[in-house]
Amino acid sequence: MVDTVGDLTLTYDEMASLRSYLIATVFEFFDSIEMAALGIFQSNEILSMAKKVSSFIRWDKKEYKNIFSDHDYQIIHNCILHGEMALGIYSTYKKHIDYETCDFGITKDKIYNYIQEYSKNAGW
């Protein structure tokens, strides 16, 4: 892990919403193909990341702090960047992405801003 200013702490609901957002990115076939064509990530890598997020989620754990690797952050960053800039995935799938108390629009910005800072410190 790279040292950053602050931590990325996500709640159970935010993790569930992140998982759904990653899956929604793959549902948008053309956006997923575009990311693969640009040499960023294949849809199977994104689905594997969604599975990884899902594997972290436990009913008895309410918060998750700095659990992602450098590669994980790159996948999440690209899904947020391309998913929002290209097609507005969140607004399209909002009712399927927001989980319980999570407004993923806010969480998405929190994650994206953290990853921006993280990437500066990581040098990518």
C-alpha positions in Angstrom: 0.0 0.0 0.0 1.1 3.5 -0.7 1.0 6.2 2.0 -1.8 8.7 1.4 -3.3 11.5 3.2 -6.2 10.0 5.2 -7.8 6.6 4.7 -10.5 5.2 2.6 -13.1 3.8 4.9 -16.2 2.3 3.4 -19.3 1.0 5.1 -21.0 -2.3 4.5 -23.7 -0.5 2.4 -21.0 1.4 0.4 -19.2 -1.8 -0.4 -22.4 -3.4 -1.6 -23.0 -0.4 -3.8 -19.5 -0.5 -5.2 -19.9 -4.1 -6.1 -23.1 -3.3 -8.0 -21.5 -0.3 -9.7 -18.7 -2.5 -11.0 -21.2 -5.0 -12.3 -23.2 -2.2 -14.0 -20.0 -1.1 -15.7 -19.8 -4.5 -17.4 -23.6 -4.4 -18.3 -22.9 -1.3 -20.4 -21.5 -3.5 -23.1 -20.1 -0.7 -25.4 -18.3 1.0 -22.5 -16.8 -2.2 -21.3 -15.6 -3.0 -24.8 -14.2 0.5 -25.1 -12.2 0.1 -21.9 -10.8 -3.2 -23.2 -10.0 -1.7 -26.6 -8.1 1.1 -24.9 -6.0 -1.6 -23.2 -7.3 -0.7 -19.8 -9.2 -3.6 -18.3 -11.2 -6.5 -19.8 -14.8 -7.1 -18.5 -13.6 -10.3 -16.8 -11.1 -8.3 -14.7 -13.9 -5.9 -13.7 -16.2 -8.8 -12.7 -13.3 -10.4 -10.8 -13.0 -7.1 -8.9 -16.7 -7.1 -8.2 -16.3 -10.7 -6.9 -13.4 -9.6 -4.7 -15.4 -6.7 -3.2 -18.2 -9.2 -2.6 -15.8 -11.6 -0.8 -14.7 -8.8 1.6 -18.3 -8.1 2.7 -19.4 -9.8 5.9 -22.6 -9.2 7.9 -20.7 -8.8 11.1 -18.3 -6.1 9.8 -19.6 -2.6 9.4 -16.6 -0.7 8.1 -13.7 -1.5 5.7 -10.5 0.5 5.9 -7.8 0.6 3.2 -8.6 -2.9 1.9 -7.7 -2.5 -1.8 -4.4 -3.0 -3.6 -2.8 -0.7 -6.1 -4.3 -2.8 -9.0 -7.7 -2.8 -7.4 -7.7 1.0 -7.2 -6.7 1.2 -10.9 -9.7 -1.0 -11.9 -12.1 1.0 -9.6 -10.7 4.3 -10.9 -11.2 3.4 -14.5 -14.7 2.1 -14.0 -15.7 5.3 -12.3 -13.9 7.5 -14.8 -15.1 5.7 -18.0 -18.5 4.7 -16.5 -19.4 8.3 -15.6 -17.8 10.2 -18.5 -19.0 7.8 -21.2 -22.5 6.8 -20.2 -23.5 8.1 -16.8 -23.8 4.5 -15.5 -24.8 5.6 -12.0 -27.7 7.6 -13.1 -28.8 4.8 -15.5 -28.6 2.1 -12.8 -29.1 4.1 -9.6 -32.0 2.0 -8.3 -29.9 -1.1 -8.7 -26.7 0.3 -7.3 -27.7 2.2 -4.2 -27.9 -0.2 -1.3 -29.8 0.5 1.9 -28.4 3.8 3.3 -25.8 4.4 0.5 -26.2 7.2 -2.0 -23.5 5.9 -4.3 -23.3 9.3 -6.0 -21.6 10.6 -2.9 -19.6 7.4 -2.3 -18.4 7.4 -5.9 -17.0 10.9 -5.5 -15.4 9.9 -2.1 -13.7 6.9 -3.7 -12.7 8.7 -6.8 -11.1 11.6 -4.9 -9.3 9.2 -2.6 -7.9 7.3 -5.6 -6.8 10.5 -7.3 -4.7 11.3 -4.2 -3.5 7.7 -3.9 -2.4 7.7 -7.6 -0.4 10.9 -7.1 1.5 9.2 -4.2 1.8 5.9 -6.0 3.1 7.6 -9.2 0.7 6.2 -11.7 
